[in-house]
Every structure is written in C-alpha cells, then in structure tokens.
Amino acid sequence: MSEQYKTPFEEQLSACQQHVNDKLMATFSSLPFLDSPLATAMLHGAVLGGKRLRPFLVYSVGEMFGLSRESLDAPALALECIHAYSLIHDDLPAMDNDDLRRGQPTCHIKFGESLAILAGDALQSLAFEILAKQDMPNIALSDRLAMVAELATASGLAGMCGGQSLDLEAEGKQIDLAALEQIHRHKTGALIRTAVRLGAYSAGQRGREVLPLLDQYAQAIGLAFQVHDDILDVIGNTDVIGKRQGNDQQLGKSTYPALLGLEQAKKKARDLYEEALAALTELEKQSYNTVILKKLAGFIIERNS
C-alpha cells in the first residue's frame, strides 16, 4: 500500500517499524567485527524488511500500562532478534528450503548455508545480550529476569523450536486440525504470546494481574496470524507476500485451507479475531485502553503480506 493510502493505524505501525530498524542499526553499530561477513549476514536477516509486529505488540501492551518506549526497547529488540534468527534457520534447505524472504534472497542464498546458520546462532545470542544488558528505565530487575526466562522458554523446545520440529515431522502426512493447531501455537504463536507477555512484565504486578486475558488475546491472534498466512499461501501474490506463493503445498504441508477449505479457513480467522476482541472487552472493563490492540487484531487477518 502506498504511503498516501495508509490508515492512521498503518502509519503508526510504519513508525514503529522505523523505530525498531533504527534501534537495531544502533545496536549493530556497537558490535565488534561489524564489517565481517558474519555481521553482514546477521544484519541482512535482522534489518531486511519485516512489519515488526512482535515489537509493536511489546510496545502496545507496555504503553497500555503507561510504560515509556525507552523502557520497552530492550525486550522489543530482543524478541525481533529471536524472530530474525528463526526465519534464517526456517529458510535453510534442511528446513523449508526457501529462496525468498521479504522479496529478497534468503540469508543462505546470499551468504551460503554455513554463514546463515552462524548468523542465526549469533542473533539468538544477541537477543539475550540485549535483554540482559541494555538500559530498561523503570523496570525492576525481577521483571527483567522474568522476561529472560519467558523469551528462553518461548524460543526452545516448549515453544518455537518444538513447533518447528512438529512441523517437519508432519510434512507429507495427513494430520488433523488439533495437530495442526498444536504446531502453530508453538511455532508461530509462542513468540506472539511472548511479545504480549514481555509488555505485561514491564508493568510488574499490574501486568501480571491481567495475564490471563492478555494470554487469551495473544493465543487468538497468534493462531489467526498463521491461519491467514496459510490463506495467503493459496491466494497471495509472490511479489506482495515476499516469498514463493504455494510453497506450503509444494512441501506437502497440512494447512488450514487444505483441511477446512478456503472459505472455512477465512471463517476460522474471523472467529479467532472475535475471540481476541472478547478478551480485550474484559480488559476495557478494568479501564485499560485497548484500541491499538483491537486494530492490530484486525490488521492480522486483513493484511496482504
């Protein structure tokens, strides 16, 4: 969508995207061996496009509790580094074997498999370095520690990596809807839920008191994100979505359109959207402003990339 046709929400999302890009570049500028092939590959994976929805969630939830953006930069950047590392590894020949990401050559295509693996590893390490070391004004040390634990859990066996393993095991097999949801609640949903939780932990006890409602919201939009991704794999345009259209089908993956049909998959996404709104309605009863979170839920099931 061109700049002149952006909605106010899309402008806000774009501003956040630029903010995250600027902060990532500032972080990279302080790293040693900045001109090395490894640092260049890391930068390619971390700064090459992306809507920055996960950092946007961190900021949106934290700001709902009155936290400053400065206090939320570290968890937002750490989460995006984990996401970037996961995409680099997901694209590898041993995984999804993608040659396009965000309309550009994937990291292993541009730099080779060995360097792509190392770039992903180094971005994972950088995420925890950021979360442990960067300034987080007005954040208690105990809450910072909770963020480290949350991000570690969501990244590993109980979260993203576990989901990717289940996804690989399911390739070429017929699985049911429950198994598909288990894959995506881990592979995609875990980091989205963590984005919401990192924003909540920034507010200490106030955030923890409403975690059940925030979890309900996060789980709904996390699954809706993947359902819509599956829909885009069927009806999307490669030039718009930035990766090969139809790649899931070529890999023999089970998807929501394959299991439910395209129209029922669309209905599934809308139902999850309504589930997310229901959680936000309960938060509003406690005097929290959830306008941005509502708009984000709608954006997730309406985006074209």
C-alpha positions in Angstrom: 0.0 0.0 0.0 1.4 3.4 -0.9 2.1 6.0 1.8 -0.8 8.2 0.7 -3.3 5.5 1.3 -2.1 4.3 4.7 -4.7 4.3 7.5 -3.7 6.0 10.8 -3.0 2.6 12.3 -0.8 1.6 9.4 1.1 4.9 9.8 1.6 4.0 13.5 2.8 0.6 12.5 5.2 2.0 10.0 6.5 4.5 12.6 7.2 1.6 14.9 8.9 -0.3 12.1 11.2 2.6 11.5 11.9 3.0 15.2 12.8 -0.7 15.6 15.0 -0.5 12.5 16.8 2.5 13.8 17.4 0.8 17.2 18.6 -2.4 15.6 21.1 -0.4 13.5 22.3 1.4 16.5 22.7 -1.9 18.3 24.6 -3.4 15.4 26.9 -0.3 15.1 28.2 -1.1 18.6 29.1 -4.7 17.8 32.7 -5.9 17.3 33.7 -7.2 13.8 30.9 -5.0 12.2 32.5 -5.4 8.8 32.8 -9.1 9.0 30.8 -11.5 6.7 29.0 -12.8 9.8 27.9 -9.4 11.0 26.8 -8.6 7.4 24.7 -11.8 7.3 23.2 -11.0 10.7 22.2 -7.6 9.6 20.7 -8.9 6.4 18.5 -11.2 8.4 17.5 -8.7 11.1 17.0 -5.4 9.2 15.8 -6.6 5.8 12.1 -5.6 5.8 9.5 -7.0 8.1 6.4 -5.5 9.7 7.9 -5.7 13.2 4.5 -6.9 14.6 6.1 -8.6 17.6 8.0 -5.5 18.8 4.8 -3.5 18.1 2.9 -5.8 20.5 5.6 -5.3 23.2 5.3 -1.5 22.8 1.5 -1.5 22.6 1.0 -3.7 25.7 3.7 -1.9 27.7 2.3 1.5 26.8 -1.2 0.4 27.8 0.3 0.3 31.3 1.9 3.7 31.0 5.5 2.5 30.3 7.7 4.6 28.1 9.1 3.4 24.7 12.6 3.7 26.1 11.7 1.2 28.8 10.4 -1.2 26.2 13.2 -1.0 23.6 15.3 -3.9 25.0 12.5 -6.6 25.1 11.2 -5.4 21.7 14.6 -5.7 20.1 15.5 -8.9 21.8 12.3 -10.5 20.5 12.9 -9.3 17.0 16.4 -10.8 17.0 14.9 -14.2 18.0 12.3 -13.9 15.3 15.0 -13.0 12.7 17.2 -15.9 13.7 14.2 -18.3 13.4 13.4 -17.1 9.9 17.1 -17.5 8.8 17.0 -21.1 10.0 13.5 -21.8 8.8 14.6 -20.9 5.3 17.5 -23.3 5.2 17.5 -26.2 2.8 17.2 -28.6 5.7 14.0 -26.9 6.8 11.6 -25.1 4.5 14.2 -24.5 1.7 13.0 -21.0 0.8 15.0 -18.8 -1.6 12.9 -15.6 -1.0 12.2 -13.8 2.2 10.5 -10.3 2.2 11.1 -10.2 -1.5 14.9 -10.6 -1.2 17.3 -13.6 -1.3 17.2 -15.6 1.9 20.3 -15.5 4.1 21.7 -18.9 2.9 21.1 -17.9 -0.8 23.0 -14.7 -0.4 25.8 -15.8 2.0 25.9 -19.6 2.0 24.5 -22.2 4.4 27.3 -22.1 6.9 27.2 -18.4 7.4 23.4 -18.4 7.5 23.5 -21.0 10.4 26.1 -18.9 12.3 24.1 -15.7 11.7 21.0 -17.3 13.2 23.0 -18.6 16.1 24.6 -15.2 16.7 21.3 -13.3 16.5 19.9 -15.7 19.2 22.8 -14.9 21.5 22.4 -11.2 20.7 18.8 -11.3 21.8 19.7 -12.4 25.3 22.6 -10.0 25.5 20.3 -7.1 24.7 17.7 -8.3 27.2 20.3 -8.7 29.9 22.4 -5.6 29.3 20.5 -2.8 27.7 19.0 0.0 29.8 15.4 -0.6 30.8 14.4 2.5 32.8 11.7 1.9 35.5 11.9 -1.9 35.0 12.6 -4.0 38.2 15.4 -6.5 38.0 13.0 -9.3 38.9 10.8 -8.3 35.9 13.8 -8.3 33.6 14.7 -11.8 34.8 11.1 -12.9 34.1 11.5 -11.6 30.6 14.7 -13.5 30.0 13.0 -16.7 31.2 9.9 -16.1 29.1 11.9 -15.5 25.9 14.1 -18.5 26.5 11.1 -20.8 27.1 9.2 -19.5 24.0 12.3 -19.9 21.8 13.0 -23.5 22.7 11.6 -27.0 23.0 8.4 -25.8 24.7 7.8 -23.1 22.1 9.1 -22.1 18.6 11.8 -24.9 18.1 9.3 -27.5 19.3 6.7 -26.2 16.9 9.2 -26.3 14.0 10.1 -29.9 14.9 6.4 -30.9 14.8 6.0 -29.1 11.5 8.9 -31.0 10.0 7.5 -34.3 11.3 4.1 -33.6 9.7 5.4 -32.9 6.2 3.9 -35.2 3.7 1.5 -36.6 6.2 -2.2 -36.2 6.8 -2.8 -34.6 10.2 -6.0 -33.4 11.8 -6.9 -29.9 12.9 -5.9 -30.4 16.5 -2.4 -31.5 15.5 -2.1 -28.5 13.1 -3.1 -26.1 15.8 -0.6 -27.6 18.2 2.2 -27.0 15.6 1.2 -23.4 15.1 0.5 -22.5 18.7 4.1 -23.4 19.3 5.9 -22.4 16.0 4.2 -19.0 15.4 2.0 -18.4 18.4 4.7 -18.8 21.1 6.6 -15.6 20.1 3.5 -13.6 19.7 2.3 -14.6 23.1 5.7 -13.8 24.5 5.6 -10.3 22.9 2.4 -9.6 24.8 3.9 -11.1 28.0 7.1 -9.0 27.8 4.9 -5.9 27.6 3.0 -7.1 30.6 6.1 -8.0 32.7 7.3 -4.4 32.1 4.5 -3.2 34.3 5.3 -5.6 37.1 2.4 -6.8 39.3 -0.2 -4.7 37.3 0.7 -6.6 34.2 0.7 -10.0 35.9 -2.8 -9.4 37.2 -4.3 -9.4 33.7 -2.1 -12.0 32.1 -4.9 -14.5 31.7 -6.8 -12.0 29.5 -3.7 -11.0 27.6 -2.8 -14.6 27.1 -6.3 -15.2 25.6 -5.8 -12.3 23.3 -2.3 -13.4 22.3 -3.2 -17.0 21.7 -6.1 -16.0 19.5 -4.2 -13.5 17.3 -1.2 -15.9 17.2 -3.3 -18.6 15.6 -5.1 -16.1 13.4 -1.8 -14.9 12.1 -0.9 -18.5 11.0 -4.4 -19.2 9.5 -4.1 -16.0 7.5 -0.6 -16.9 6.4 -1.9 -20.3 5.1 -4.6 -18.4 3.2 -2.1 -16.1 1.7 0.0 -19.1 0.5 -3.1 -20.0 -1.5 -4.3 -16.7 -2.8 -1.4 -14.3 -2.3 0.9 -12.8 -4.9 4.6 -13.7 -4.6 5.6 -10.1 -5.3 3.4 -8.9 -2.5 3.9 -11.5 0.2 7.6 -11.6 -0.4 8.0 -15.4 -0.6 7.1 -18.1 -3.0 3.3 -18.4 -3.3 2.2 -22.1 -2.9 5.4 -23.2 -1.1 3.5 -25.0 1.6 1.7 -27.1 -0.9 4.9 -28.0 -2.6 6.4 -29.1 0.7 3.4 -31.3 1.4 2.4 -29.3 4.5 -1.0 -29.5 6.1 -2.6 -26.1 6.1 -6.0 -24.6 7.3 -7.3 -24.2 3.7 -6.2 -27.8 2.9 -8.0 -29.1 6.0 -11.0 -26.8 6.1 -11.4 -25.4 2.6 -10.6 -21.7 1.8 -13.9 -20.2 3.0 -13.9 -22.1 6.3 -10.3 -21.1 6.8 -11.3 -17.5 6.4 -14.1 -18.1 8.9 -11.7 -19.6 11.3 -9.5 -16.5 11.1 -12.6 -14.2 11.8 -13.7 -16.4 14.7 -10.2 -16.1 16.3 -10.4 -12.3 15.7 -13.7 -12.2 17.7 -12.1 -14.3 20.4 -9.3 -11.7 20.7 -11.8 -8.9 20.9 -13.7 -10.6 23.7 -10.6 -10.7 25.8 -10.0 -7.0 25.1 -13.5 -6.2 26.1 -12.8 -7.6 29.6 -9.7 -5.6 29.8 -11.6 -2.4 29.0 -13.9 -3.1 31.9 -10.8 -2.6 34.1 -10.2 0.8 32.4 -7.4 -0.2 30.0 -7.3 1.4 26.6 -7.2 -1.5 24.1 -7.9 0.5 20.8 -4.5 -0.3 19.3 -4.6 -4.0 20.2 -8.0 -4.2 18.6 -6.8 -2.6 15.4 -3.8 -4.9 15.4 -6.1 -8.0 15.6 -8.0 -6.7 12.6 -4.8 -6.0 10.7 -3.6 -9.5 11.2 -6.5 -11.1 9.4 -6.7 -8.4 6.7 -3.1 -8.0 5.6 -1.9 -9.0 2.1 1.6 -10.0 3.1 
